[in-house]
Amino acid sequence: MRSILTILLAFAAGVLLATWWPGRQEAAPSPSAAVANRMAADPAPDGDAAVDAWPEQAPTPEQVLYAQPRMMREALSELGPRIPGKPNLYLLAFAGDGSEDVFRNEAEYAARLFAQRFGASAHSLVLENNPASLSTRPLASWSNLETALDGLGTVMQPDQDILLLYLTSHGSEDHDLLLDMDPLPLDQLGASDLAGILAMHPFKWKVVVINACYSGGFVPPLRGPGTLVLTAARADRSSFGCGSDSDITYFGKAWLVDALNRTDNFADAFKRASGEISRWERQDKLTPSEPQIDIGSGITGQLALWRKGVSPGPALPFRPAAPAPAGSASAH
């Protein structure tokens, strides 16, 4: 009975938040075919298993859900002041799957990297699903993504500043990103969903990076004027380096760590990363992932304007984020 009540409370809280949070007035999306297939192939754990897997030191699932509006307000308030007179860049790092630390590692590293390498005109906001950060980072959820974009829209200069959205998670053949923090009820995020969310916000200049298997399927709905789209794989290929044994994905290491520590040009960094990934895949005898790039009109010039005001700082060595403390949940 306790397990059933926990699940019902979490579901009810999710419904309440979906209708109450700003920027989420529409009804929640229906589960995609990919999500349905995943659920059929890999059934969700029963209530006891989900609760037992919850970290002992964390708030309860219900407390986490109800804390999200406050955590989003605090995260947005901690953004540094905009540097006037030149384009600023706003990184929104989004780590979707809470069952593997590799995605959190990338989001946390990206925030540190941009602060150290690109200075005060680069601002960072992190959303992530991970047992280690349930009390310190807002969830990587559909609702928080919309709330974050709403908040960034109020502080950015829409005709000058650049949004860099870095999403890292597992991807499906139907081009959905996995958003998972069991037992919380999180909607999945598809390519058309992401394009629709971005279309509702006034960002003229965007860099959208999708680090996931089959992420090339995000290119068609996202491409457009003022937009640079980078993906870790083509639409029908897997990417590599995720899993519980990895600290960082192939694409995350190649683009974030190895390339952006050498150049502040995102497209040049992509070319470097693509070559490096190809070498690793040949060495490991893997089917090439073939990362994709799409450059919309105007974005190259706007990124060049931003770089004029940047004096890159020293390279930042990669290190994994601190893991969650050991222990399982006690009964709540």
N, C-alpha and C positions, 0 to 999 in steps of 0.2 A: 504493500500500500504506500509506504514512504516513497518508493521509486516512482510509482505512478503519479503521486502528488507532485514530486519534484519536476517531472517532465511536463505535467499540466501547467504548473506555475511558470516554468520557463517559456512554454508556448504562449501562455496568456500575456506574459511580460513582453514577448516579442511582438505580439499583435498590438498591444497598447503603445509601445514605442514606435512602431511603424506608422501609426496614425497620428502620433503626437509630435514627433520630431519635425523641425522645420525642414523644408526641401523635400519632404516625402509625403506629399499630399495624395499621390495616386495610389491605387491599390497595389499590394505586393504582387510581383510577377508570378505567374504559374511556373512550376518546376519544368525545366526543359527536358527533352528526350534524353539528353546526356545524363542529367541528374537522375532521372528515373532508371536508366540503364545501370548507373553506378549503384543505386540503392538496391536494385535487384541482384546485382552481382556481388555486392558487399554489404549485406544488411547492417543497419545501425546496431550498435550494442544495446543489450537490454538495459533497463533503468539502473540496475545494480552495477553493471559493468561500467556504465558512463559515470556514475557517481564515484565509484572506486578509483577511476582513472583521474579524477579531478584532484589538483594539487592541494595538499593539506594546508599550506600557508595562504592560499588564495581566498578571497571572498567567495560566497556561495554563487552558483550560476545566476540566481535571481538578483543578488546584489550587484553582480557584474553588469547585468542588463540595465538595471535602474541607474547605475553610475555613469552610463555612457554620455548623456547630455552634459553633465558636469565635466567629465573628462575631455570632451570635445571643446567646451568653452575654454578650459584651462590650456589645452594644447594650442589653440588658436591665439590665446592671449600671450603665449610665450614666444611667438614669432618676433624676431628682431625688427626694428624700425626700417621702413623702406628707405633706401638711399636715393635722394632726389636727383633729378637732372640726367638720369641715364636708365637704361633698361635694367630691371632686377630679374632674378630667376627664382622661382618658387618650386622646390622639390616636394612632391607628395609621394612618399614611399609606402607601398601597400603590400604586406606579406600575408597571403591568403590562407595557407594551410597550417594550422596549429599543431599538427601531429609530427612535424619535422622541423628541427631547428635551422636547417639550411636557409629557409626563406626569411626567418627573422634575422639571421646573420647578415644577409644581403641588405635588408632594409636599414638595419642599424649602422652597418658599414657605410652605406650610401650617404646617410645623414652626416656622419663624421667626416667622410671624404669631402663632401661639398663645402662644409664649414671650413676645413683646413685648406683645401686647394683653391677655392673660389671666393673666399672672403665675405665681407659684410653684405654684398649685393646678392648673395645666394642664401635663401632661407629654406628651412627644412621642417617638414611635418611628417610624422611616422604613424601609420595605422598598422597594427599587426595582431595576428592571432597566435598566441604562444602561452603555455602555462607560466613561463617566467615573468611575463609582463602584464598580467591581467589587472594589476593594481596601478601600473605606471604608464601604459600606453592604451589609447582607445583601440577598440576592436577594428579589424579590417572587415567591415561589413558594408553592404549596399547602402544602408542609411547613413553610416558615418562617412562614406565616400561622398555622398551628396552634401552632407553637412559641412565637410571639410571644403568642398568646392564652393559652397555658398559663402563660407567664411573667407576663403581666399579671394573671392570675387569682390569683397568689400574693402580689402586692403591693397589689392593690386591695381596698377594703372592698366586698364584693358587694352589700350592702344600701344603700349610700350613693353610691358612686362611679359615674361615667358613662363608658362606652366610646364614643368617637367613631371610627368606622372610615370612612376616606375612601379609596375605590378609584377610580382613574382609569386608563383604557385604552381600547382599541377594544372595541366590543361587537357581537355578532352578532344576527341576527334570531331565533335560537334561544335568546337570552339567556345567552350565554357571554361571559366576559371573556377577552381575549387576554393570555396570559402568555408572553413571548417574549424570549429572549436567545440567539440562534443562536451556536454549535451546541449549546447546553445543552438537555437533554431535560426540558422543563417541562410538567407537566399543565396543562390549561386549567381554568378555574373557572366553573361554571355557577351559575344562581340557586339551584337546589335544593342544590347542593354547599355554597354559602356559608351557606344557612340551616341545613344539617345541621351544619356546623362550629360555628356560633354556638350551636346548641342543646346542644352537648356541653360548653359552658363556662358558669360560674355568674354571668353578667352580667345583673343584674336591669334595669339602665338602659342603653339603647343608642341611639346616633344613628348610622345607617348611610347614608352618602352614596355613590351610585353615579354617577360621571361617565363616561358612555359612551353610544354609540348604543343604542337599543332598551332602555335601562336600566329603563324602567317595568315590564318583565317580572320584575324582581326584587322588586317590591312584594308580590305575593300570598304568596310563601313567607317573606318577612321580616317581614310585619306581625304585630303582637301587642302585648299589654300591655307597657308600659314601653319601647316602641320608637318612635323617630321615624325614618322612612325618607324620604330625599330622592333624587330621580333627575333626571338632566339631560334626559331625554326620556320620552315615553310608550312603551308596549311596542312600538308599530309605527312609531316615528319615529326618524330620525337626529338626533343633536345635531351641533354645529358647532364649528370652531375648532381641530381637531387637524391633523396634517400637519407635514411637515418645515419648512414656511415659517412656522409659528405658534410663538409663545413661550408661549401659554397658551390654553386652550379658552374658548369663550363662557361656559360654566357656571363654570369656574374663575375667570375674571376677574370675572363678575357676582357670584358668591356669596362667594368668598374675598376678592378684592381690593376690589371696590367696596362690597359690603354689610357684611361682617364688620369692615371698618375704620370703619364708622359705627354698628354695633349689636352687642351681645353676645347678642342673641336669635336663635337659629338659624332659627326659623320666620319671624320678621319678615324676616331676611336673605333667606330663600327667596322671600318675596313681592316684595321689592325686586328680587332677581335675575331672577325670572320676568318682571317688567315690562320690565326692561332688555333681556333676551334677545329678547323679543317685538319691541321696537323695532328692534334690530339685524337681526332676521330680515326684518322688513318692508322695511327699507332695502335689504337685500341680495336681496330677492325670493326668499327661501328658504321651503320648506315648514315651518310652525311645528313646533318640537320638542316643545312642551307639557311642560315639566318637571312632575314629579309629587311630591306630598307625602302621607304617611300618618302620622297622629298617634295612637299608641296611648295607652291609658289610663294616667294617672299621670306620663308623661314630662314633660309641660309643667310640672307642679308641681316635679318634681325638678330640672329645668333652672333654674327660678326660684330654688330654694334655692342652687344652685351660683352663680348670678349675684349673690346677696346678698353673697357673700364676694369678689367680683371688683371691682376698681377699674380699668377698662380703661386700658391704656397708649396711647401715641400711635399714630397710623396708621402702617403699614409700607408704603412704596412697593414695587411689584413690580419685581423684576429677575430675569432668567433665571439659572439655576444655571450655574456655569462649565462649558464644554463639555469633551469629551474631547480630549486632545492629538492633533494630527494624526499620521498614520502608520498603517501596516498591520502586521499580525503578521509576525514572522519565523518561520522554520520551527522547530518544537520537537521 
